[in-house]
């Protein structure tokens, strides 16, 4: 939790900031399913892709229905 010091300062200043817990792994997130092996499971080169039918991200090495927009140069 941040503390604010008012006293004789003209503006409040943050004197301490606490950060999140950190650590852990991506598989522990509620919307990531690393157990779905229908798309290849965990393999080198896998990426997480959102699967609407289960409302979660799953690992896959095959990208279907994707458009990559490289922007304008």
BAGUNU-550248 format. One line per field, with one value per atom (N, C-alpha, C, O): x, y, z. Coordinates in steps of 0.05 Angstrom, whole numbers, plus 5000, padded with zeros to 4 digits. Atoms other than C-alpha are relative to their C-alpha. Layout:
BEGIN
u X, ...
v Y, ...
w Z, ...
END
This chain:
BEGIN
u 5017, 5000, 5018, 5038, 4984, 5026, 4992, 4969, 5005, 5033, 5003, 5020, 4998, 5021, 5008, 4998, 4990, 5057, 4989, 4995, 5011, 5021, 5016, 5029, 4983, 5054, 5004, 4984, 4994, 5089, 5006, 5014, 4995, 5095, 4978, 4954, 5020, 5060, 4982, 4959, 5016, 5036, 5005, 5027, 4995, 5026, 5020, 5021, 4980, 5083, 4997, 4992, 5000, 5084, 5027, 5048, 4975, 5136, 5006, 5029, 4995, 5127, 4979, 4956, 5018, 5097, 5004, 5027, 4999, 5081, 4993, 4975, 5006, 5082, 4987, 4985, 5013, 5046, 5018, 5042, 4985, 5067, 5022, 5043, 4979, 5106, 5003, 4989, 4995, 5133, 4978, 4961, 5021, 5089, 5006, 5028, 4996, 5079, 4974, 4953, 5023, 5032, 4979, 4955, 5020, 4998, 4982, 4961, 5016, 4972, 4978, 4961, 5021, 4929, 4974, 4973, 5027, 4854, 4992, 4977, 5009, 4846, 5021, 5021, 4980, 4905, 4996, 4996, 5004, 4895, 5024, 5025, 4977, 4961, 4995, 5014, 5006, 4926, 4987, 4985, 5013, 4891, 5022, 5037, 4980, 4933, 4990, 5004, 5012, 4886, 5015, 5013, 4986, 4928, 5031, 5046, 4972, 4995, 5012, 5035, 4989, 5004, 5025, 5029, 4976, 5069, 5023, 5032, 4978, 5123, 5017, 5008, 4983, 5182, 4987, 4976, 5011, 5158, 4970, 4958, 5029, 5087, 4995, 5012, 5009, 5049, 4972, 4958, 5027, 4986, 4980, 4985, 5020, 4924, 4973, 4967, 5025, 4855, 4980, 4977, 5020, 4802, 4973, 4967, 5025, 4733, 4981, 4967, 5019, 4695, 5004, 4985, 4995, 4729, 5007, 5012, 4994, 4744, 5027, 5030, 4973, 4818, 5021, 5015, 4977, 4886, 5012, 5014, 4988, 4917, 5026, 5029, 4975, 4986, 4996, 4981, 5002, 4993, 5025, 5038, 4979, 5045, 4989, 5004, 5014, 4993, 4983, 4966, 5016, 4963, 4979, 4986, 5023, 4894, 4985, 4984, 5017, 4848, 5014, 5003, 4984, 4901, 5008, 5017, 4990, 4918, 5022, 5018, 4978, 4985, 5003, 5007, 4998, 4987, 5026, 5030, 4974, 5058, 5001, 5022, 5000, 5036, 5007, 5008, 4993, 5054, 5028, 5035, 4972, 5126, 5004, 5026
v 4977, 5000, 5025, 5025, 4976, 5069, 5019, 5020, 4980, 5122, 5028, 5032, 4973, 5195, 5018, 5015, 4982, 5249, 5028, 5038, 4974, 5316, 5022, 5038, 4981, 5358, 5027, 5040, 4974, 5419, 4999, 5019, 5002, 5394, 5014, 5014, 4987, 5432, 4981, 4987, 5020, 5368, 4973, 4968, 5027, 5297, 4984, 4986, 5017, 5249, 4971, 4967, 5028, 5173, 4994, 4999, 5006, 5150, 4970, 4962, 5029, 5075, 4987, 4994, 5014, 5029, 4970, 4961, 5030, 4955, 4989, 4999, 5012, 4911, 4973, 4963, 5026, 4847, 4978, 4982, 5022, 4779, 4990, 4980, 5009, 4761, 4970, 4956, 5029, 4692, 4985, 4997, 5017, 4635, 4994, 4998, 5006, 4613, 5005, 5008, 4994, 4626, 4979, 4986, 5021, 4559, 5003, 4990, 4996, 4582, 5020, 5024, 4980, 4636, 4986, 4965, 5012, 4622, 4996, 4977, 5002, 4633, 4986, 4991, 5015, 4589, 4970, 4962, 5029, 4514, 4986, 4982, 5014, 4477, 4970, 4955, 5028, 4410, 4990, 4966, 5007, 4412, 4991, 5007, 5011, 4366, 4996, 4985, 5004, 4366, 5017, 5011, 4983, 4421, 4996, 5013, 5006, 4389, 5001, 4992, 4998, 4403, 5018, 5035, 4984, 4434, 4989, 4967, 5007, 4431, 5024, 5047, 4978, 4473, 5016, 5004, 4983, 4532, 5005, 5019, 4996, 4531, 5029, 5043, 4974, 4596, 4997, 4977, 5001, 4611, 5013, 5036, 4990, 4620, 4998, 4978, 5000, 4639, 4981, 4983, 5018, 4584, 5008, 5003, 4989, 4615, 4980, 4986, 5020, 4550, 4993, 4985, 5005, 4541, 5025, 5024, 4973, 4615, 4999, 5010, 5001, 4600, 5000, 4996, 5001, 4605, 4972, 4960, 5026, 4539, 5001, 5018, 5001, 4521, 4986, 4966, 5013, 4504, 5007, 5028, 4994, 4500, 5006, 5011, 4994, 4511, 5024, 5025, 4976, 4579, 5000, 5000, 4999, 4578, 5026, 5036, 4976, 4637, 5024, 5036, 4978, 4689, 5019, 5010, 4980, 4754, 5015, 5025, 4985, 4786, 5026, 5026, 4973, 4861, 5012, 5018, 4989, 4887, 5030, 5041, 4972, 4959, 5015, 5003, 4983, 5017, 5011, 5021, 4990, 5037, 5022, 5033
w 5000, 5000, 5000, 5014, 5002, 4983, 5023, 5032, 4979, 5037, 4988, 4971, 5009, 5024, 5023, 5045, 4980, 5062, 4992, 4970, 5006, 5066, 5014, 5000, 4985, 5121, 4986, 4979, 5012, 5093, 4970, 4959, 5029, 5022, 4985, 4993, 5016, 4968, 4985, 4979, 5013, 4935, 5014, 5024, 4988, 4961, 4984, 4960, 5014, 4945, 5010, 5034, 4992, 4945, 5013, 5000, 4987, 4995, 5000, 5006, 5001, 4989, 4981, 4982, 5018, 4936, 5003, 5002, 4999, 4944, 4973, 4960, 5026, 4883, 5004, 5026, 4999, 4866, 5009, 5013, 4990, 4889, 4982, 4992, 5018, 4827, 5001, 5016, 5001, 4812, 4987, 4973, 5012, 4791, 4971, 4962, 5028, 4720, 4985, 4996, 5016, 4662, 5002, 4999, 4997, 4671, 5024, 5025, 4976, 4738, 4996, 5013, 5006, 4705, 4994, 4982, 5003, 4705, 4971, 4965, 5028, 4630, 4982, 4958, 5015, 4608, 5006, 5029, 4997, 4596, 4987, 4962, 5011, 4588, 5000, 4993, 5000, 4595, 4974, 4969, 5025, 4527, 4980, 4970, 5018, 4484, 4971, 4954, 5026, 4424, 4978, 4955, 5018, 4392, 5001, 4993, 4999, 4405, 5027, 5031, 4973, 4479, 5001, 4983, 4997, 4503, 4984, 4989, 5017, 4450, 4996, 4999, 5008, 4430, 4978, 4959, 5021, 4389, 5004, 4987, 4995, 4419, 5007, 5019, 4992, 4426, 5012, 5007, 4989, 4466, 4981, 4972, 5017, 4424, 5014, 5027, 4987, 4449, 4986, 4962, 5011, 4439, 5012, 5035, 4992, 4442, 5013, 5031, 4991, 4454, 5030, 5043, 4972, 4522, 5015, 5039, 4988, 4535, 5014, 5036, 4988, 4549, 4978, 4955, 5018, 4518, 5001, 5023, 5001, 4495, 4984, 4967, 5015, 4470, 4973, 4972, 5026, 4396, 4983, 4988, 5019, 4341, 4973, 4954, 5025, 4286, 5003, 5021, 4999, 4273, 4978, 4954, 5019, 4239, 5005, 5027, 4997, 4226, 5012, 5030, 4989, 4239, 4978, 4956, 5018, 4204, 5014, 5036, 4988, 4217, 4985, 4961, 5012, 4204, 5009, 5033, 4994, 4201, 5003, 5008, 4997, 4203, 4974, 4953, 5023, 4157, 5004, 5026, 4998, 4142, 4980, 4979
END
